[in-house]
Amino acid sequence: MSADRMVVRLAGDGSRRRRPDTLAVEEPLELRMGGAPLTVTMRTPGADFDLAAGFLVSEGVVRKREDLAAMRACAGGRPVPA
């Protein structure tokens, strides 16, 4: 995910030039287990379920596929309709 923004480019001679640039978007992702907060990580939005599953495996919270019963996206603490 990206966003277009105006930036100021500073040259070695001290001059400045405003120009549009495309920047990567980074947003927080809160992971919860059983409704309780587990952690917050910064990520580029996109593959949130894959990121969450990988995090849980790498931290030893989930050891095998069967340990992960369900995942759902939430907005403002409420489930997002599917």
N, C-alpha and C positions, 0 to 999 in steps of 0.2 A: 504494500500500500504506500502511496506517495501523495504529496501535496505540493502544489506550485506556490511559491512565495517570492517576494521581492527581496533581494539581498544586496549588500554593499560589498563590492570587491575592492580590497585595498592593495594597491600596487607598491612595489619596493620604493618608488620615488615619493610616496605619500599621497598620490592621487587616489580618488575614490570614484567608483562607477556603480550606479544602481542598475541591476539587471534581474530578470526573472530566473529562478532556479527551481529544480525539482528536488525535494527533500524527502528522505525516508520518514515515515510516520512511526513513532514509538508510543505505545500506550501501556498502562498497567493492566495486568491480568491477575485477579484474585482467585486462588484455588481454595475450595472449601471441601470438607469431608463431613458428611452427615449434617450439613448446615453450619458447621463451625469453621471459621477461617483457619487455613493451614499455612498459606504463604502468599505473597504478592511478588510477581516477577514482571519485568518490563519486556515487551515483545513487539515485533511488527505484526499487526493483526493479520489473520489469515487462517493458519492451520492450528487453531487454539486447542481442539480436542487432541490432536497428535502431540502438541507441546505438553499439554497436561498429562497425558498418559506417559510420555517419555520421562517427564519430571518425576512422576510417582514411581516408576520403575527404577530410575537412577538413584532415588533416595531410599529405596528399599521398602517403600510403603506398599507397593504392589509387586508380587513376585512372579505371578503368572496371569494369563489372560482372564481366567475365571475369578481372580481376586477383584477385578474391576467390574462391578455389577451394572453401573449406569453412569452416564455423564449427561449434563444438560447445561445450556447457556443461560445465564441470568443477566438482567439489566437492572441496576440499582437495587440488587438484592432479591429481585423477583424473577422467577423463571420466564424465559422468552418463549412465546408460543411457537410451536413447531410448524 
